[in-house]
Amino acid sequence: MKKHVFFCFIILFSSLLFGQQSKQLNSLDSLDKEYTKNNEKREIAYSFKNIGSIFNENNNIKQSLTYYYQSLNTYEEINDKEGIAKSLFNIGKIYNTQGDRKTALSYRDKSSKIQKLIDKQIENANSLNKLAFNYNNQSNTKLALDNYHKSLKIYFQLNDKTGIVNSLNNIGTIYINLGDKNRGLTYYDLSLKIKKDSKKRASEIKTEMNNEDGIAYSLNNIASVYLKRKDYLQAETFSDSALIFAKEKNYIKSICKAESLLTIIDSAIAFSALTQKIKKETALLNYKAHYKQYIIYRDSINNQQARTIDTTINKMPQAALKQNVSNRNKSISFISVLFILLLVVIYLLIKRKNK
């Protein structure tokens, strides 16, 4: 009877655990679908805004307002607060140009209130991220994940791509460190997808994605996961992609990382007992080539850091010299004053004695 109860307990616990994992994966899947759906509407709203701007430049106020309102309505459908605030501001700007100050002020006031709310929510999400980071440093992964997920939800609602990508990468890294490579890879994949979507609007990358090196960084992350799983083919594919992208943009750190990964991958292939002789020789040659490149880029980064340090050190003696001169002058002045006082005291003593 006790054995039956024990087995029932194990089955129940396993079901709950599996259910929790499935729930988290389903939650991520729904976020992915929501992001895709919202992103399509966001692109439509963005296009309406651009058309409205063109009509406005050509002084076609009626058509301009029509498209600005369509942009506003589309942003409201997906509750994109930043888009709503910008649309309200644009509409207010039109009314202001037309001399309708009262209506203009009304729209601008609504825009300002939403913008303040966005700033407050972003501040909240950033705080949750910092809290999660602290919990993770204390090895409290449960609370770290809880707070990262909370911040991720806010970032999604605000379409803050930098926040979304950072949270996804942080969550993915925690799962990788916990040994759940499949789940970690899923978060990395979604992060990469969002970065690629952002890249489509090249003119806005700098404002939407502070880290322009994000795509190469994510590709290297995914390659690292496949490398840990000993899936060398996939690891090599993603590392190669990271290297190509990083070289196109001249992202030195990501080039160095990709070369390092390819060195490890080729080494593993070359010394694997399962690899054929011809492939071993090719892998060994590739290993030497990538290792050589890795050393070049690593030294380049180190030299750059050394130059920065040297510049700082070179500036220090001048500052110290100025300080020493200043201190020496102060010392000389102090000694001079003491010497004069001493002479005065001696003079007074001699004068008294003569009396």
N, C-alpha and C positions, 0 to 999 in steps of 0.2 A: 504493500500500500504506500509506504514511504517513498519507494523507488518511483512509483507512478506519479506521485505528487511532485517529486524532484524533477522528473523528466518534463512534466507539464509546465513547471516553473521555467525550465531552460527554454522550452519551445516558445512560451509567452514572452520571455525576455528577448529572445532572438527576433521574434516577430516585431516587437516594439522597436528594437534597434534598427532592423531592416526598414521598418515603416518610417522611422525618423530620417534615415539616409535617403530613402525614396522621396520623402517630402521635400528635403533640401534640394535634391536634383530636379524634382518637378518645379520647385520654386525658381531655380536657375533657368530651367527651360521656358517657363512662363515669362521671366524677365527678358529672355532672348527674343521671344515672339512679340512681346510688348514693345521692346526697343525697335524691332524691325518694322512693325506696324506704325508706331509713332514717328519713326524716322522718315517713312514714306510721306506721311501727312506733313511733317515738318518741312520736307523739301518742296511740297506743293505750296505751303504757306510762304516759304522763302521766295518762291517764284512769283507769287502774287505781289509780294512786297516790292520785288525788283521791277515788275511791270508798272506798279503804282508809281515808283520813283521816276521811271522813264516818262510817263504821262505828266508827272509833276514838273519835270524839267522842260517839257514842251508846253507848259501852261494849260494843259487840259485837266482842269481841277476836278470836273465831274467824274471823268474816267479814273483819275488818280484816286479819289476817295472810294470809288466802287471797289478797286482792287485792294486798297488798304483795309477796307472793311472785310473783304473776303479773306485776306491774310489774317486779320484779327479773329474772325469766326473759326478758321481752321486751327489756329493756335489754341483757341478756347476748347475745341473738341478734344484735344489731347492734353489739356491743362498745362500747356507750356507757358509758365509764368513769365519767363524772360521774353519770349516771343510776344506775349500779350502786352507786356510793358512797352516794348519797342513799337508795336503797332499803335497803341494808344498815344504814344509820344508823336509818332508820324502824323496821325490824324489831327492831333492838337496843333502841330506845326502848320498844317494846311489852313486850319481855321484862323490861326494867328496871322498868317500871310494875307488872308482875306479880310482881316480887320475885325473878325468876330472874337474879341478878346475873352468874353465870358465863357463861350463854348471851349475855346482853346485852353483856358485855365482849368476847366473841369476835366478835360482829357489828360492834361499834364499832371494834375493832382492825383488822378487814379493811377497813372503810370508811376509816379513817385512813390506812392504807398506800396504798390506791388514790388518795386525795386528794393525798398527798405525791408519788406518781408523776405525777399530772396536772400538779401545779405545776411539777415538773421538766421535763416534756415541753413545757409552755407556755413555760417559760423558754428551752428549746432552740429552739422555733419562733420566738420573739421575737428571739433572737440571730441566727438565719438571716435573718430579715427585715431586721435592721439591717445585716448583712453584705451582703445584696443591694442595699440602699439605697446603701451605700458604693461597691460595684462599679459601680452605675448612674451615680453621680456621677463616677466615673473613666472613664466611657464604655465599660466592659467589660460590654456587654449580655448576653453569653453566660453569664458567671458570675452576673450579677444574676438572670437568668431561672432558672438552675439552682437558686439558693438560694431564690428566691420559690416555685418549684414544690415544693421540699422542705418549706418551712414550710407551704405550702398543704395538703400531704398530712397533716401532723401536725394542723393545725387541723381538717381534715375528720374525722379519727379521733376527735378530742376534742369535736367539735360546738361548737367555739369560733367562733360566728358573727361576732364582731367581727374575729377573725383571718382567717377565710375571706374576708370581704368586703374587708378591706384588701389581702390578697394578690391577690385577683382583680382589684381596681382597679389595683393596681401593675403587674401583668402586662399588663393591658389597655392601660395608659398607655405601657408600653415598646413594645408592638407598634404602637400608633398613631404614636409618635415614629419608629419604624422604617419607617413608611409602609404597614404591613399593617393597614389600617383594618378589614377584614372580621373578622380574627382578634381585634383589639382590641375590636370591638363585641360579639363572642361572649362575651368575658370580662365586659364591662360588663353584658350581658344576664343572665348567670348571677348576677352580684353583685346586680342589681336583684331578681331572682326570690327570692333568699334573704332579702333585706331585707323583701320583701312577705310572705313566709311568716312571718317573725318578727313582723310587725305584727299577725298574727292573734291572737296571745296578748298583748293590750295590757298586761295586768298585769305581764308579764315583760320588756317591751321595755327598760326602763331597766337591767336586769341583763344582758340578752343582747346589747343593741345600745347601746353607749355613745354612739354618734352618732345621736340621734333624727332629725337632719336628713338621714340617709343616703339616703332614697328620692328626695327632691327633688334632692340632690346627684348621684345616679346618673342621674336623668332629664335633668338638664342636661348631664352627661357624654356621654350617648348623643346628645343633640341636637347637641352640638359635633362629634361624629364625622360625623353626617349633613350638617352644615353644611360641613365640610371636603370632603365628597364632592359638594357642591352639590345635594344632594337636599333642597331647601328645604321641600317638603311634609312629609316625615318629621321634619326638624329643627324645623319649626314645631309639629308635633303633640306632640313630646316636650317642647319648651320650654313650650308652653301647659300641659301636664300638670304640669310642675315648678312653674310659676307658681301654678296652682290649689292644689296640695298645700302649697307654701311659704306661701301667703297664709292657708290654713286654720290652719296651725300658727304663723304669724307668724315664720317663719325669714327674717330680714332679708337675710342674705348670699345666700341662695338666690333670694330675690325679685329682688334686685339683679342676680344672674347671669342669671336667666331674662329679665329686662327687657333686659339688654345683648344677649343672644343674639337676642331677637325684634327688637331695633333693627337688628342686622346683617342678619338674614334679610329683613325688610321692605325694607331699603335695597337689598339685592341683587335682590329681586323688582322693586322700583320702577324700578331703573335697567337692568334686563335688556332687551336688544333683542327677546327672544322674548315678553315679557309684553304682553298686550293693553292698550289704552289705559285701559279702565275699571278693570282690575285694578291698573294702574300707579297710578292716582289713589287707590284704596283702600289699596294698600300704602304709598303716600307718607303718607297720613293716619295709618295705623297706626304707621309709622316715627316720626313726630313725637310721637305719644302715648306710645309705649314709651320713646322717648329721654327725654322729659320725666320719666316715672316712674323711669327709670334714674338720672337726675341727682338726683332727690329722695332715693332710697334710698342712692345713693352718698354724698351729703352727710350723710345720717343716720348712716351708718357712720363717716365721717370725723369728724363732730362728736362722736360717742360716744368715738372714740379720742382726740380732742383734749381732751375733758372729763377723761378718765383721766389724760392727760399733765399737764393743768393742775392737777389735784388733787395729783399727785405733786410738781409744781414748787412749788405753794403750801405744801406741807409742808416743802420743802427749806429756805427761808429761816429758818423757826422753829428747825429743827434746827441750821442754821448759826449763828444768833444765840446759841443756847444754848452752842454750841461756842466761839464767839468770847468770850462772857462768861466761860466757864470758863477759856479760854486767857488772857484779860486778868487774871483773878483770880490765876492762877498766876504771871503776869509781875509783878504788883504785889507778891505775896508774896516772890518771888525778889529784887526790887529792895530791898524792906524789909530783908531779911536781910543783903544786901550793905552797905546803908547803916549798919546797926547794927554790923556787923563793922568797917567803916571807922572809925566813931566810937571803938570799942574800941581799935583800932590807934593812932589819934591820941592818945587819952588816955594810953596806955602810953608813947608816945614823949615826950610832954610831961613825964610823971612822971619818966622816966629823966633827962631833961635837967636838971630842977630838982635832982636829987640831985648 
